[in-house]
Structure formats: C-alpha cells, structure tokens
Amino acid sequence: MATLTDKSAIITGASSGIGEAIAKHLAAEGANVVLAARRSERLEELAQQIEKEYNVAAKVAETDVTNREDVENLVKLTKDSFGSVDLLVNNAGVMLLSFLKNDYVDEWEQMVDVNIKGVLFGIHAALPSMIEQESGHIINVSSVAGHEVFPSSTVYSATKYAVRALSMGMEKELSRSGVRVTNISPGAVDTELTDHITDGEVLEMFKDHSMEPLEAKDIARAVAYAATQPDYVNVNEVIVRPMHKK
C-alpha cells in the first residue's frame, strides 16, 4: 500500500472522537495534518501530541464549518503551509436526534448547516486546487443513518443521505479528474455525539438499547485504508457497523 508521507490532510471536527482518531491515523501514515474545529485549545493539545509521536507537522485552524470564510481560510492555511491540499476529510457533524412531533426546528436547522453546508463549503474550498493539480482525495463521513431511517433519526438521516448523495455525485463527476472520493458510513460509535441529544423521549428510548458501540479508532482505520490505496484505486463506499453480541 502507498503511504501518505509528505501529503497534507485536512480533518474537520478534529477536536474529539472520530476526527481526533482520524488525524492520528493519517499522521501515523506520514501525512502532515491540519486540525480544524471550534475548540482551538483541544486542537493545540492534539497538534503537540501528533508532532511528538508521529514526527509530522500539525497545524491548527479554529474553524466553524458553517462559516464559508472560515473554511476558505482553512484551505488557504493548508496550501500556504504545505503547498497543496492532498486530502480533505469532511468529518464535522452533529447528531441531534428527535421526534418530528416534538418540533425541534432549531436543531433541524443546525444539522442542515453543519452536516450538509459544512461539507459543501469544504468541497467548495478544496476542490478547485485538487482539480488543478489533478490529484487529491475527498472523504466524506456520512452514517449508517444515511442508508436507513429509524424513529427519531428522520432529519439527521436526511442530512446524512445528502452527504452520501454528494459523495456519489462527486465520484461520477470527478472520475476522470484524478480526484478520488470516498463515503464512510459509521454505525454506532462511542463518541460525545449522543451527549448533545436533548429530546427526552429519545433519551428514554436509548435506555432500552444494549449494543456495544464501535470505537472512534475503528472508523479512523477505515479512513486510513481508503486514503492509503494506490492512486489508481478509488474506494467509493465503506460501511462500518458494530457486531450484535449474543
């Protein structure tokens, strides 16, 4: 397999969970990483850890993916620091599950802004450079909820179906451009995403579920697998689910 030595990788939502694990795995493959999220203090700590452990460069960009200018500046920082944008991982996302009847419209809007517009802004900022250099890789983190819908996931699933549709359309449009596209769909993962759910009925429903979730590093391995394939190999879709133990 190819390695990512001297390549640059942007990871959004890198301050915790899946994004943090992805950053470490790509750094372990030799990539210089640009860590993007709103919590800059956590990013600074992660950058120091990555540079010490993996002997690569790690830059920090305080970024709100719902702000187009922030994302444009993120890509500019990457190009100024490393000369190119070789890998963009659109990982930032929120999962505010709620039942439609409970009318959490502000949370619906937040999910649309982060999960869809945030991905689009990343594509907008990074894709022109990748097309110009005739190489690059965009990895979008969708969800198993982008393949099926369950009660309370209706709006969240709609946003993740959108991410998956974007990935599918990009792959078709860019297949001759040198730019690769991968859609990663995690199942249940042990991260802080569920901590932000406010619908009491959803929280009560979750009490009856006894499934051991995946770890963030399980998804990071899938990302690293797709990213380290030879240039002529495009891994379009990876679905990662936890096993249901007896």
VODRENPA-579604 format. One record per residue (C-alpha): x negated, z negated, y. Coordinates in steps of 0.1 Angstrom, whole numbers, plus 5000, padded with zeros to 4 digits. Layout:
VODRENPA-579604
XZY ...
***
This chain:
VODRENPA-579604
500050005000 499050055036 498149765058 499049715095 495549655108 495349745145 499049825146 501349655172 504649485162 507349355185 509649095169 512748985188 514248645181 510848525171 511048165182 512548045149 513948125115 513748485102 511948615133 509248355131 508748425094 508648805101 505948755128 503748555104 504148805075 503349105098 500348925112 499148855077 499249225071 496949275101 499349355129 498949235164 502349085173 504349045204 506748755201 510048785221 512748525226 514148305253 512347985242 508848055255 507447715246 508147775209 506748125212 503547985227 503047745198 503748025173 501348255190 498548005189 499247935152 499248305143 495948385162 494248095145 495548155109 495548545108 492848645133 495048885151 496248905188 499648745195 501348795229 504448605242 507248765262 510148545273 512948785267 516748785268 517649095247 520949125266 518949205297 517849565297 514949505322 513649215300 513449445270 511849725290 509249475302 508649365266 507849715256 505649765287 503649445278 503149575243 501849915255 499649765281 498149515256 497749735226 498150095238 501250175216 504350035201 504050095164 506749865150 509949715166 511849455146 515349415162 515949075148 517548875176 521148785167 523948525168 526548445141 529448275158 532048285130 535548215140 539148305130 540748565152 543848355158 541648085174 540748335202 537048255208 536848555231 533748435249 531848415216 533048755206 531548895238 528348705232 527948855197 528549205211 526049155238 523249015216 523949185182 524749535195 523549575231 520349385223 519549635195 520449925217 518249805245 515349775221 515850125209 516150255245 512850085255 510750165224 511950495210 510650735237 507050625232 507450645194 508751005196 505951095220 503250955196 505151105166 504950775148 506550435147 508950225128 512150055139 513549785117 517049655125 518249325110 521849365101 523549145075 525449145042 528349095067 527649455078 528649565043 531749345037 534049125057 535248775049 537748555067 536248435100 533448705100 535648975115 533949015148 530448915135 530849175107 531949435133 528749385152 526649405120 528449715108 527549855142 523849775136 524049935102 525650245116 522950275143 520350255116 521950525095 522450755125 518850695137 517450775103 519251115103 518351195139 514651095136 513851215101 511551485114 510151295143 507651075125 509650765134 510850565104 514050355104 514950055081 518049845080 517549495065 520749315054 520248945046 522748735028 523048365035 519748235048 518747875057 518347915095 519747755126 522348035129 525147825114 524347535138 525947735166 529347785150 532047595170 535247685152 536247365134 538247555107 535247755098 533047445095 535647275073 535847595051 532047585046 532247235032 533747375000 530947634995 528047534973 525547824974 521847774977 520747995006 517648215009 514648115029 513548295061 510348405043 512448595017 513748825044 510248845060 508848975027 511449245027 510449345062 506749345054 507549555023 509249825043 506649815071 503649855048 504750155029 502650475033 503650685064 505450945043 507750675027 510850555046 512650265031 516150305047 518050005034 517249675019 519949415009 518749065001 521148824986 520848474971 521548414934 524548214925 523347944902 525547814874 
***
